[in-house]
Every structure is written in structure tokens, then in C-alpha cells.
Amino acid sequence: MDFNDVMPYAAWTFFDSVNRGGLKTPTEFVFTLTVHCWRVYEEILAKSDLKSQFLPTENHSVLF
């Protein structure tokens, strides 16, 4: 992701919508890491075989 030293408009819009004055602006690394984690989550939910393995487990970190 290229940020050109600023978060994209969509990221700022989301950030402003959830910020009630106490949030710090995330670094590019934190924002990118969050996007990648969300993509993994979406992939797990999109595929029934992955979802059936992931949801019933008691320790999700061991599964990874």
C-alpha cells in the first residue's frame, strides 16, 4: 500500500467515525497490519472448510 505519508481518505473517514477524541492516529505499519489481518479473517469466513476448522477450535493461535 502506498500512503504518500498520509492515510487514504477512506481510512481517515473510518478513523474519524470511530474516534471520540481518545484515539491516536495509527502508523502506516499498524494500518497495513490491520488490513492484512482483516483479509485473513475474510478469507476464513468466505471458505466453508476453513470456517469449519477455525470456529470450533478452542485455541485459534495453535491452529495458525
PyMOL commands that set and color helices and strands:
alter all, ss='L'
color gray80, all
select helices_A, chain A and resi 9-18+28-46+48-54+60-63
alter helices_A, ss='H'
color red, helices_A
deselect
rebuild
show_as cartoon
